[in-house]
Amino acid sequence: MLRRTFAAAALATFAAATAQAGTIQNGTWTPSGCTDPGEVPHFTSKSPEAYNKSAKAAADWQGKAKVYADCINGEAKADQQAVITGANGAIGKINDALNAMNEESKAAVDKLKKSTGAGH
């Protein structure tokens, strides 16, 4: 089971390495490939035409804001998966090393018991 988990983690690490998107600097995560929608437009009541123009700007901004939010969400998920996969891979390597070390220790003890006649 551990070997299957480790193999899956290794494959996921390869896939996630290309998915990493954001950056962390001074403890703050920032998306790297998302375009900020800019300043929030304000509605005006100067005239019906001015209002209609401001409403169109607001609708355009909402569309850009949704694309931005979706992009941030996608990058955050990719980075989160890369962290999880990397951590699982590192833990898998430690577990494999511990298992190998335990097997080696057991084999050495068994060999010592046979050569000294201990344990009979």
Sequence and secondary structure as in RCSB ss.txt:
>XXXX:A:sequence
MLRRTFAAAALATFAAATAQAGTIQNGTWTPSGCTDPGEVPHFTSKSPEAYNKSAKAAADWQGKAKVYADCINGE
AKADQQAVITGANGAIGKINDALNAMNEESKAAVDKLKKSTGAGH
>XXXX:A:secstr
 HHHHHHHHHHHHHHHHTT   EEETTEEE SS     S      S HHHHHHHHHHHHHHHHHHHHHHHHHHHH
HHHHHHHHHHHHHHHHHHHHHHHHHHHHHHHHHHHHHHHHHTTT 
